[in-house]
């Protein structure tokens, strides 16, 4: 056989094994997510439809199947902070420890490219100290089992704060109280 045939087969197998496309299959509240060599078996523990004041956004660190990592404050909590504290969203004020202690870390698994675009736009406003408000609709997950290339792995911080995001929208570019 032609030596290029074997080269093409090897390249195809490599691309298939390292594909970063996320595949999601659901059976009631059991959700299996395949992404970038990872297979996560999870359970949906709660539906989410929540607005957040975005503090930070970036790529997740370490071994994870998440597409993004965010630090945010649920909007109802941010509003109560704004009543107690000086408006921390005005004039590029640095975030105080009191404000940051109300922030939550969320690992996002994104189901749609429009979510990525909205999150990227919100991150740009966040980097300019704009304190954008995003709304996430989806499900909070509990991870039961993780495989990486068919090998069981332990992943730190994956049992809590992971969300399957069906929709992310930018509600406000710059929030103030």
Helices and strands as residue ranges (DSSP letters): H 3-17, E 23-27, E 30-35, E 38-58, E 68-74, H 75-84, H 97-100, E 104-110, H 113-127, E 133-148, E 151-152, E 162-172
